[in-house]
Amino acid sequence: MLEINVKDYGKVSAQPGESYEAIIRRMALAGRPKVLAIRCSNVLRELNDTIEGSCDLTLVDLASSDGEKIYQRSLSFIMIYAAKTCFPGIKVRIEHSLSKGLYCEFDYERKLLQADYNRIREKMLDTIKADLPFEKVTVPKSEAIAIFEKLQMSSKVALLKYRDNDWIKLYKLQDQIDYFYGYMVPSTGYVEHFEIIKYDEGIILMHPTKYYPFEVPPFIESPKIAEVFKESEIWGTIMDIGYVWNLNALIESDRHKELIQIAEALHEKKVATIADIITKQRKRVILIAGPSSSGKTTFANRLKVQLKVNGLHPITISTDNYFVDRELTPKDENGDLDFESLDAVDVDLFNTHIMKLLDGESVDLPVFDFHKGKRTYRQQPICIAANQPIIIEGIHGLNEKLSYHIFKRDKFKIYVSALTQLNIDEHNRIPTTQTRLLRRIVRDNQFRGHSALKTINMWNSVRRGEEKNIFPFQEEADIMFNTALPYELAILKKHAEPLLEQIPQSEPAYGEALLLMKFLSYFKSIDDDQLVPHVSILKEFIGGSGFDV
């Protein structure tokens, strides 16, 4: 008999060789989200795995990021299974996240109708009700490649050829077999809630999330974000760079240099287009917002240059300099200082200063001393000309409450985010948050001396702030700019891996580090950072930027 310590629940007894699922079923866990996996000594494990010895367990449910991913992945396989059972020969593509769900498209001999989606949904419900097992099988890589060649899953075949592993773990659901990046629940009955919404050329597969663990969140259409994703996918198709293996092939054949040049030229062209719109519309106040590690600072600098090309001379203001003094900073639900709350900003002073500048008055702009937690002043008053624009960067830029006193006719709002174009294969997407986290790990170490451990430990708090203060306002933007670069993970890999390897197993962040390292293992590395232009968004994270970031 073994004694297992379960975090927040105390000690439970278990037999050697017993599954974690069996232990969980014996525990009284009413009133909390369903447990979908566990962490054993900080390593993520499936519930079907068996206990080998005494260890500390942490329950993983839908209120966690790992739990949400496992639920989403398992639901995706059920949807793929149902679609292929209902429509033999159909091909399913899981494209990207959208409106708190997954946007998916289908290739079939004809266009699917609402009645067809209803049929898939009913088959999914039957599959869940039957509580069918997800069976994990381990096969030689050559056998896995042969399986997917027979199934005509070309992106999986190409991806596996770049894997160093001699053995590949696959999942089976009845007669369907697939390869997934990450773990599953033990059986289909674990997936209790979902919804299918017909959207554009496919569907949005809705599911519970970390912030809605007991139900499917309300569907809120995001047409502007959808358009950005569609644009990046069209470009990816033109460049033949939709999947990781495409990038690996370019690197292997030494054709990635041209990809870098084209990707950077596309960024510059889009920044110039935005500058032209601002110039034509004579906008005076340009508000730039976006989630962490989106590259807002470099974007703002590049936009400033393009506006100067158009004969304008913008000034730049950061809302961070309008923080209230530290003792006035609000606290979050955990009692910690909440710097991402709008109440942490002196909104009235900000509006007063902007209005004075627009009216041609002289203003002494503040500078926030983060070490002292106090606002100071430059003692160098400035004023601007009648046609001189103001670029304002800050997480609340899209929220009307920040700039309530400024006429809407004078404002131009830009949402900046890194919406990844690449997917691992047709059934495994790359979460945008994963790319941003890797960017931040590298940047925080490069410029702030932070370890990967510290950055990962802060990430949940950062994400909560984004969900509350940024994402609800993203559709308020006049235009969106996607800072993702199709080659960036091949550059970030060599910077991030040594930092992730330093996280010891004794830390809860160890499991996240393992997942990130596994993710990076899919990519071949681009070793020469000099290939990245000095004005690139990527330089904001790896160093060597031509701008003051």
Residue pairs with C-beta under 8 A, 6 or more apart in sequence:
1 13
1 14
1 15
2 13
2 14
2 15
2 16
2 51
2 53
2 54
3 11
3 12
3 13
3 14
3 54
4 11
4 12
4 13
4 14
4 23
4 51
4 54
4 55
4 56
4 57
5 11
5 55
5 56
5 57
6 12
6 27
6 56
6 57
6 58
6 59
7 56
7 57
7 58
7 59
8 59
9 27
9 59
12 23
12 26
12 27
14 22
14 23
14 51
15 51
16 51
16 52
16 53
17 50
17 51
18 50
18 51
19 47
19 48
19 49
19 50
19 51
20 38
20 40
20 45
20 46
20 47
20 48
20 49
20 50
20 51
20 57
21 47
21 48
21 186
23 51
23 57
24 35
24 38
24 47
24 59
29 35
29 59
32 61
32 63
33 61
33 62
33 63
33 67
33 208
33 213
33 214
34 61
34 62
34 190
34 192
35 47
35 59
35 60
35 61
36 47
36 60
36 61
36 62
36 67
36 70
36 71
36 185
36 190
37 44
37 45
37 46
37 47
37 60
37 66
37 67
37 70
37 183
37 185
38 44
38 45
38 47
38 57
38 58
38 59
38 60
39 45
39 57
39 58
39 60
39 508
39 511
40 49
40 55
40 56
40 57
41 55
41 56
41 505
42 58
42 505
42 506
42 507
42 508
42 509
42 510
42 511
43 505
43 510
43 511
43 514
44 60
44 66
44 183
44 511
44 514
44 515
45 183
46 136
46 183
46 184
46 185
46 186
47 185
47 186
48 136
48 186
58 508
60 66
60 67
60 70
61 67
61 213
62 68
62 71
62 208
62 209
62 210
62 213
62 214
63 210
63 213
64 210
65 210
65 460
65 463
66 511
67 210
67 213
68 208
68 209
68 210
69 182
69 431
70 182
70 183
70 184
70 185
71 185
71 190
71 191
71 207
71 208
72 102
72 207
73 180
73 182
73 183
73 184
74 134
74 184
74 185
74 188
74 190
74 191
75 191
75 194
75 205
75 207
76 94
76 102
76 205
76 427
77 134
77 171
77 173
77 176
77 178
77 180
77 184
77 427
78 124
78 127
78 128
78 173
78 188
78 191
79 92
79 104
79 120
79 124
79 196
79 205
80 92
80 176
80 178
80 427
81 127
81 173
81 174
81 176
82 120
82 121
82 123
82 124
82 127
83 90
83 92
83 106
83 120
84 90
84 92
84 176
85 123
85 176
86 116
86 119
86 120
86 123
87 106
87 108
87 112
87 116
89 108
89 109
90 106
90 107
90 108
91 106
91 107
91 108
91 152
91 426
92 104
92 105
92 106
92 426
92 427
93 104
93 105
93 106
93 107
93 202
93 426
93 427
94 102
94 103
94 104
94 423
94 426
94 427
94 428
94 429
95 102
95 103
95 104
95 105
95 202
95 229
95 233
95 423
95 429
96 102
96 103
96 229
96 419
96 420
96 423
96 429
96 432
97 103
97 429
97 431
97 432
98 199
98 204
98 222
98 225
98 226
98 229
99 204
99 206
99 219
99 220
99 221
99 222
99 225
100 206
100 209
100 212
100 217
100 219
100 220
101 197
101 204
101 205
101 206
101 207
101 219
102 204
102 205
102 207
102 429
103 199
103 200
103 202
103 203
103 204
103 205
103 226
103 229
104 202
104 203
104 204
104 205
105 201
105 202
106 112
106 202
114 198
117 196
117 198
117 203
120 196
121 196
124 194
124 196
127 173
127 188
128 188
128 189
128 191
128 192
129 189
130 188
130 189
131 187
131 188
131 189
132 173
132 174
132 187
132 188
133 186
133 187
133 188
134 171
134 172
134 173
134 184
134 185
134 186
134 187
134 188
135 171
135 172
135 173
136 169
136 170
136 171
136 172
136 184
137 169
137 170
137 171
137 172
137 177
138 167
138 168
138 169
138 170
139 147
139 167
139 168
139 170
140 166
140 167
140 168
141 160
141 163
141 165
141 166
141 167
141 168
144 160
144 168
144 170
144 179
145 157
145 160
145 161
147 170
147 177
148 154
148 156
148 157
148 160
148 179
149 157
151 177
153 425
153 426
155 242
155 243
155 245
155 425
155 426
156 179
156 425
156 426
156 427
158 243
158 245
158 246
158 249
159 243
159 244
159 245
159 424
159 425
159 522
160 168
160 179
161 245
162 244
162 245
162 248
162 522
162 524
163 521
163 522
164 521
168 179
169 179
170 177
170 178
170 179
171 177
171 178
171 179
171 180
171 184
173 188
178 427
179 425
179 427
179 428
180 427
180 428
181 424
181 428
181 518
181 519
181 522
182 515
185 191
193 207
193 208
193 214
193 215
193 216
194 205
194 206
194 207
194 216
195 205
195 206
195 207
195 216
195 219
196 203
196 204
196 205
196 206
197 203
197 204
197 206
197 219
199 226
200 226
200 230
204 219
206 216
206 217
206 219
207 216
208 214
208 215
208 216
208 217
209 217
211 217
211 467
222 474
222 475
223 475
224 415
224 474
224 475
224 477
224 480
225 419
225 474
225 475
225 480
227 480
228 419
228 480
228 482
229 419
231 482
232 419
232 421
232 482
232 484
233 242
233 421
235 266
235 421
236 242
236 421
236 422
236 486
239 259
239 262
239 486
240 246
241 247
241 250
241 259
241 421
241 422
241 486
242 421
242 422
242 423
243 422
243 423
243 424
243 425
243 426
244 422
244 423
244 424
244 425
244 430
244 522
244 523
245 425
246 422
247 256
247 259
247 422
247 486
247 487
247 489
247 490
247 523
247 524
248 523
248 524
250 256
250 259
251 490
251 524
251 525
251 526
252 524
256 487
256 490
256 526
256 531
257 531
259 486
259 487
260 487
260 531
260 532
260 533
263 485
263 486
263 487
264 485
264 533
264 535
264 536
267 302
267 483
267 485
267 536
267 537
268 302
268 535
270 481
271 299
271 302
271 303
271 306
271 481
272 306
272 309
274 303
274 306
274 414
274 479
274 481
275 303
275 306
275 307
275 309
275 310
276 310
277 412
277 479
278 286
278 307
278 389
278 412
279 307
279 310
279 311
279 312
281 412
282 387
283 389
283 410
283 411
283 412
284 358
284 388
284 389
284 390
284 410
284 411
285 354
285 358
285 389
285 390
285 392
285 403
285 406
285 410
285 411
285 412
286 303
286 314
286 389
286 390
286 391
286 392
286 411
286 412
286 414
287 392
287 394
287 397
287 398
287 402
287 403
287 411
287 412
287 413
287 414
288 296
288 299
288 300
288 303
288 391
288 392
288 393
288 394
288 397
288 414
288 416
289 296
289 393
289 394
289 395
289 396
289 397
289 398
289 399
289 413
289 414
289 415
289 416
289 470
289 473
289 477
290 296
290 395
290 415
290 416
290 417
290 470
290 483
291 395
291 417
291 436
291 466
291 470
291 471
292 436
292 440
292 462
292 466
293 418
293 436
293 437
293 439
293 440
293 443
293 541
294 416
294 417
294 418
294 436
294 483
295 416
295 418
295 439
295 483
295 537
295 538
295 540
295 541
296 393
296 416
297 393
297 540
297 547
297 549
298 483
298 535
298 536
298 537
298 539
298 540
298 545
298 547
298 549
299 414
299 416
299 481
299 483
299 537
300 316
300 391
300 393
301 547
301 548
301 549
302 535
302 547
303 391
303 414
304 314
304 316
304 391
307 313
307 314
307 389
308 314
312 387
312 388
312 389
313 385
313 388
314 388
314 389
314 390
314 391
315 382
315 384
315 388
315 389
315 390
315 391
316 390
316 391
316 392
316 393
317 354
317 365
317 390
317 391
317 392
317 393
318 392
318 393
318 394
319 345
319 350
319 392
319 393
319 394
319 395
319 396
319 397
319 402
320 368
320 394
321 365
321 366
321 367
321 368
321 375
322 345
322 346
322 347
322 349
322 350
322 366
322 368
322 375
323 329
323 339
323 344
323 345
323 346
323 368
323 375
324 343
324 344
324 345
324 346
324 375
325 373
325 374
325 375
326 337
326 372
326 373
326 374
327 373
329 337
329 338
329 339
329 344
329 373
330 337
330 338
330 341
330 343
330 344
331 337
331 338
332 338
332 341
332 461
332 464
336 461
337 344
338 344
338 465
340 395
340 462
340 465
340 468
340 469
341 469
342 396
342 399
342 401
342 402
342 469
345 394
345 396
345 402
346 375
347 401
347 402
347 404
349 366
350 402
350 403
351 403
351 404
351 405
351 406
352 405
353 363
353 365
354 390
354 392
354 403
354 405
354 406
355 405
355 406
356 362
356 363
357 363
357 382
357 383
357 384
357 390
358 384
358 390
358 406
358 410
360 383
360 384
360 386
361 383
362 381
362 382
362 383
363 381
363 382
363 383
364 377
364 378
364 379
364 380
364 381
365 377
365 378
365 382
366 375
366 376
366 377
366 378
367 375
367 376
367 377
367 378
368 374
368 375
368 376
369 375
369 376
384 390
392 403
394 402
395 465
395 466
395 469
395 470
396 402
396 469
397 403
397 413
397 414
398 413
398 415
398 470
398 473
398 474
398 476
398 477
399 469
399 473
399 476
400 476
403 411
412 478
412 479
413 476
413 477
413 478
413 479
414 477
414 478
414 479
414 480
414 481
415 474
415 476
415 477
415 479
415 480
415 481
416 480
416 481
416 483
417 432
417 474
417 480
417 482
417 483
418 432
418 435
418 436
418 439
418 482
418 483
418 484
419 432
419 482
419 484
420 430
420 431
420 432
420 435
420 484
421 484
421 486
422 430
422 486
422 489
423 429
423 430
424 430
424 522
430 489
430 519
432 484
433 463
434 516
434 519
435 484
435 488
435 489
437 455
437 456
437 459
437 516
438 489
438 492
438 496
438 516
438 520
439 488
439 492
439 541
440 455
440 459
440 462
440 541
441 452
441 455
441 456
441 496
441 499
441 500
442 492
442 495
442 496
442 499
442 541
442 542
443 540
443 541
443 542
444 450
444 454
444 455
445 451
445 452
445 455
445 495
445 499
446 495
446 541
446 542
446 543
447 543
447 549
451 499
451 502
451 503
452 496
452 499
452 500
452 502
452 503
452 509
452 513
453 502
453 503
453 507
453 509
456 503
456 509
456 512
456 513
457 509
474 480
483 537
485 536
485 537
485 538
487 526
488 538
489 520
489 523
490 523
490 524
490 525
490 526
491 525
491 526
491 529
491 532
491 538
491 542
492 520
492 538
492 541
492 542
493 520
493 523
493 525
494 525
494 527
495 542
496 516
496 520
497 517
497 520
500 513
500 516
500 517
501 513
501 517
503 509
503 510
503 513
504 510
529 542
529 544
532 538
532 539
532 542
532 544
533 539
534 544
534 545
534 546
535 545
535 546
535 547
536 545
539 545
539 546
539 549
540 547
540 549
